[in-house]
């Protein structure tokens, strides 16, 4: 699955070292225009720490998140409840 030149990032990586974290406000500005009277569901196939899920929770928008790393899945679960 991983080439010999690639490093596999393990579960021990720290929360703040996630390579694609986004500020809450950035995600809010991306999701907010699509909410309103339309019943939408947001899909985040690379959920990470769950920022998109937190925005959807706060906006009362349906959310589906996918995360392969169990450590980050658990962080996202905490952040979105």
N, C-alpha and C positions, 0 to 999 in steps of 0.2 A: 504494500500500500504506500509506503513512503520510500523514496529513493535514498540511496546511500549518502547523497549530499544534503539531504534535508534532515533537520533535527525534529524529533517528535517532542511536542510540548506536553509535559505530564500534568497530572492532577495537582502537583505541588506548586504550580505557578500561582502567583499572588493575584488577588482581585484587581489591584491597580495596574497590573502588567498586561491586562487583556488588550489586544492590539487594535480593537475597533470600538472603543467606548465613545459614546456620543452624549453630549449634554442634554438634559431633560428638555430644555427649551427648544433645541434644534429638532428633536423628534416631535415635540408638540406642534411646532410650526409646519411640519410635514404631514401630520395626521389630521390636524384640526380642520383644514379646508374640505376634507372628505366626510366630515361628520355632519350631523344635523338631522334632517328628516329621513335621510337614507339610512337603512339598516346595513352597515358594512361590517366586514370582518377583516382584520389586519393580520397578515401572515408575516412572521419574522423567522426565516429559515436559519438564521445564525443568531440565536437569542442572547448569548453571552450573559451579561449581568441582569438583563430584563428591563432595560430602560424603555423600550417600546411597549412592553407589557404594563409598566407603571403608568405610562401616558394613557394607554387604552383603558386601564382600570379607572383612572381619574376622570376620563371623558365618558365612561360607561359605554365603551365600544367593545365589541367582540374581538377576542385576540387568540391567535394560535401561534405558539412559539416552539421552535425546534432547537435543541442543543445537544450535541454529541458528548460533550465533556460533563460527566456527572457532577463534578465540583461546581462548575458554572450553572448547571441546571438547578442545583440546590440553592445557590445564591439567588438566581432568578426567581425561584419559587418563594423564597423569603421576601424578596423585594416587591413581588406582585400581589401579595396577600394582604 
